[in-house]
Amino acid sequence: MVESLVTGEENAFSDSERAAVYRAIAERRDVRRGFIDRPLPDELLNRLLAAAHSAPSVGLMQPSRFIVIRNPAVREAVHDIFKKASAKAAERYADDQKERYLSLKLQGILEAPQNLCIVCDTNNERGRGLGRHSMPETAAYSTVCGVQNLWLAARAEGIGVGWVSILDPVRLREVLHIPEHILPVAYLCIGYVDKFAPIPDLEFFGWERRVPPETAVCHDFYSEDNKS
């Protein structure tokens, strides 16, 4: 009897399933506008949180924690933090670049029906420290993987997600009652949207352009030669 040759390809998804995965990756957008005033059903929100919680994590520590924010007063307080941080960031730019920065839509804190702050419990004892002795920052990396999981799952569900990084973390801790050993990683605006942009906003409005992947790939050793 001739044994069948194992190639590894038998583990792949079907063509249509693979296409859906790559489509979600290609069409994921940082959404800041066009949110619809309709909260996500709890069942759908829980699916997205489960996707984030299923992300790879160092030592299987699963350090991510999720703060779902719908209270208008809390969102107003976070929006105020954004406004002050954004005004400070604008001071770094001059002339046309400053005007362009000020014209950008960089958050949807009040427009989105719910916000989500994803934090990392860096003191979590799960995993018994495996993988963190030499690189303790991998705990935060694990939470970032969770953010990406949620983002891609949201795109597949037709849900917009926008990451707000222009925030003072000290003030954010105060508003959301986040203790010192818990690391704020991502503040997200989440909701149904009227459409998804064909290209990222920052590219559309001329702030920056995408570069092809070959400019980021080296072989065997790091090299600056292919950067642009």
C-alpha positions in Angstrom: 0.0 0.0 0.0 1.4 3.4 -1.0 1.2 6.0 1.8 -0.3 9.4 0.8 2.3 12.2 0.6 1.8 14.8 3.4 2.5 18.3 2.0 0.9 20.5 4.6 -1.5 22.0 2.1 -4.3 19.8 3.5 -4.4 22.0 6.5 -5.3 25.1 4.5 -8.7 26.7 4.5 -10.8 26.6 1.4 -10.2 29.2 -1.3 -13.3 31.2 -0.3 -12.3 31.1 3.4 -8.8 32.2 2.7 -10.1 35.0 0.5 -12.3 36.2 3.3 -9.4 36.3 5.7 -7.2 38.3 3.3 -10.1 40.6 2.5 -10.6 41.5 6.2 -6.9 42.3 6.4 -6.9 44.4 3.3 -10.1 46.3 4.0 -9.5 46.9 7.7 -9.7 50.7 8.4 -9.0 53.0 11.3 -12.5 54.5 11.3 -13.0 58.0 12.7 -16.2 59.1 11.0 -19.6 57.9 9.8 -20.7 56.1 13.0 -24.3 55.1 13.2 -26.2 55.9 16.4 -27.0 52.2 17.1 -25.2 50.3 19.9 -23.9 46.9 19.1 -26.1 44.0 20.3 -24.5 42.3 23.4 -24.2 39.0 21.5 -22.1 40.7 18.7 -20.0 42.7 21.1 -19.3 39.6 23.1 -18.1 37.8 19.9 -15.6 40.6 19.3 -14.4 40.5 22.8 -14.0 36.7 22.6 -12.0 37.1 19.4 -9.7 39.5 21.3 -9.4 37.2 24.2 -8.5 34.3 21.9 -5.4 36.1 20.6 -1.9 34.6 21.1 -0.4 35.5 24.5 3.0 34.8 26.0 2.9 31.8 28.3 -0.9 31.7 27.7 -1.2 34.5 30.3 -4.2 36.1 28.6 -3.4 39.5 30.2 -6.0 41.6 28.3 -8.9 43.3 30.2 -11.8 45.1 28.5 -13.6 48.3 29.7 -16.8 48.8 27.7 -17.7 52.5 27.8 -21.2 53.8 26.9 -21.8 56.4 29.6 -21.9 59.8 27.8 -20.3 61.6 30.8 -17.3 59.2 30.8 -16.9 59.6 27.0 -17.1 63.4 27.4 -14.3 63.3 29.9 -12.1 61.1 27.6 -12.9 63.5 24.7 -11.7 66.4 26.8 -8.4 64.5 27.4 -8.1 64.0 23.6 -8.7 67.7 22.9 -5.9 68.8 25.2 -3.5 66.1 24.0 -4.3 67.0 20.4 -3.7 70.7 20.9 -0.3 69.9 22.5 0.6 67.5 19.6 -0.3 70.3 17.1 2.5 72.4 18.5 5.1 70.0 17.1 4.1 70.9 13.6 4.5 74.2 11.7 2.9 76.0 8.8 1.1 73.8 6.2 1.8 70.6 8.1 0.1 72.1 11.2 -2.9 73.1 9.2 -3.2 69.7 7.8 -2.9 68.1 11.2 -5.6 70.3 12.6 -7.9 69.4 9.6 -7.6 65.6 10.2 -10.4 63.7 11.9 -8.5 61.7 14.5 -11.2 60.3 16.8 -14.9 59.3 17.1 -15.2 59.3 20.8 -18.6 61.0 21.0 -19.9 59.8 17.6 -19.4 56.1 18.2 -22.2 54.5 20.4 -19.6 52.7 22.5 -16.0 53.0 23.3 -13.7 50.3 24.5 -10.5 50.6 26.4 -8.3 47.5 26.2 -5.7 47.3 29.0 -3.0 44.8 30.0 -2.6 43.2 33.5 1.2 43.2 33.5 1.3 41.5 36.9 -0.9 38.6 35.8 0.5 35.4 37.3 -1.1 33.2 34.6 1.6 31.5 32.5 4.0 31.5 35.5 6.2 34.0 33.8 7.0 31.8 30.8 8.5 33.9 28.0 8.6 37.1 30.1 11.8 36.6 32.1 14.0 38.1 29.3 11.3 40.1 27.5 8.6 41.3 30.0 7.2 43.7 27.4 5.7 40.7 25.6 2.7 40.9 28.0 1.8 44.2 26.3 2.5 42.7 22.9 0.0 39.9 23.7 -2.7 42.6 24.3 -1.8 44.3 21.0 -2.4 40.9 19.3 -5.9 41.0 20.9 -6.6 44.4 19.5 -5.8 43.2 16.0 -7.9 40.1 16.5 -10.9 42.3 17.5 -10.3 44.7 14.6 -10.3 42.0 12.0 -13.3 40.3 13.4 -15.1 43.7 13.6 -14.4 44.3 9.9 -15.8 40.9 9.0 -19.0 41.8 11.0 -19.2 45.2 9.2 -18.3 47.1 12.4 -16.0 50.1 12.3 -13.1 50.5 14.8 -11.0 53.5 15.4 -7.9 53.6 17.6 -7.4 56.8 19.6 -3.8 57.2 20.6 -3.7 61.0 21.2 -4.5 60.7 24.9 -2.7 61.5 28.1 -2.4 58.1 29.8 -2.2 59.6 33.3 -5.5 61.4 32.8 -7.0 58.4 31.2 -6.1 56.3 34.2 -7.8 58.8 36.4 -11.0 58.9 34.4 -11.3 55.2 34.0 -10.0 54.3 37.5 -7.2 52.2 36.1 -4.7 51.1 38.8 -0.9 51.5 38.3 -0.2 47.9 37.6 -2.7 47.9 34.7 -1.3 49.2 31.4 -3.7 51.1 29.1 -2.9 49.8 25.6 -5.7 50.9 23.2 -8.7 53.2 23.4 -11.1 52.2 20.6 -14.3 53.7 19.1 -16.6 51.0 17.9 -19.9 50.9 16.0 -21.8 50.4 12.8 -20.7 52.8 10.1 -22.3 54.1 6.9 -19.3 52.9 4.8 -15.7 51.8 4.8 -13.2 54.0 3.0 -11.4 52.4 0.0 -8.0 53.6 1.3 -6.9 54.8 4.8 -7.9 58.3 5.7 -4.3 59.4 6.3 -3.4 58.4 2.8 -6.5 59.9 1.3 -5.9 63.3 3.0 -2.2 63.3 2.0 -0.6 62.9 5.5 1.3 59.7 4.6 1.4 57.0 1.9 1.7 53.3 2.1 4.9 51.6 1.0 5.0 48.1 -0.5 6.0 45.2 1.7 9.3 44.6 -0.1 10.6 47.8 1.5 10.2 46.2 4.9 11.7 42.8 4.2 15.4 41.8 4.9 17.0 38.4 4.6 19.2 36.9 7.3 20.4 40.3 8.7 18.8 43.7 9.2 19.5 46.2 6.4 18.5 49.8 5.8 19.1 49.4 2.0 15.5 48.7 1.1 13.8 51.4 3.2 12.0 54.4 1.6 
